[in-house]
Amino acid sequence: MRLHYQLLDATGQDLEMIKKAEKEMHELENRQIAGEEEKILKAIENKEIKIVANNNEKIGFFWAQPNCSIPYFDDVFFVKLTYLKKEYRKFFYPFVLQAIKDYAKDCGYSEVFGDVFHSNEESLKVHSKLAEPVFTVFRARL
């Protein structure tokens, strides 16, 4: 069975959800946040942040940067952040990852790259089941 979802461009109305996700991730990774709102607004303007909705309800988002260079790889589809609202994580994480894969494929890519900090155990466990680790980067073949 194929999952059905809506993929929407993030808007200024999504800013608070994205800021909350960034804060949550930075806390898990023991990193400080500084000046993130400007970066988020620029990413929204550049259409890098895609909202994933199910039945018109926004359940999460991903922040992707096409044409990105990372160690050992150039011109990749890099997912900077994947976020799913807490109440949806148990069942919908593959749903969001499928949205990422579909979008990357539509953009002409055959692979998706992203990284997961080991301190984010829940995300690491899910990504390890669904993607192949490459160095400290996770790669999912499409």
Buried (B, 14 or more C-beta within 10 A) or exposed (E): EEEEBBBBEBEEEBBEBBBEBBEEBBEBEEEEEEEEEEBBBEBBEEEBBBBBBBEEEBBBBBBBBBEBEBEEBEEBBBBBBBBBBEEBBEEBBEBBBBBBBBBBBEEEBEBBBBBBBEEBEEBBEBBEEBBEEBEEBBBBEE
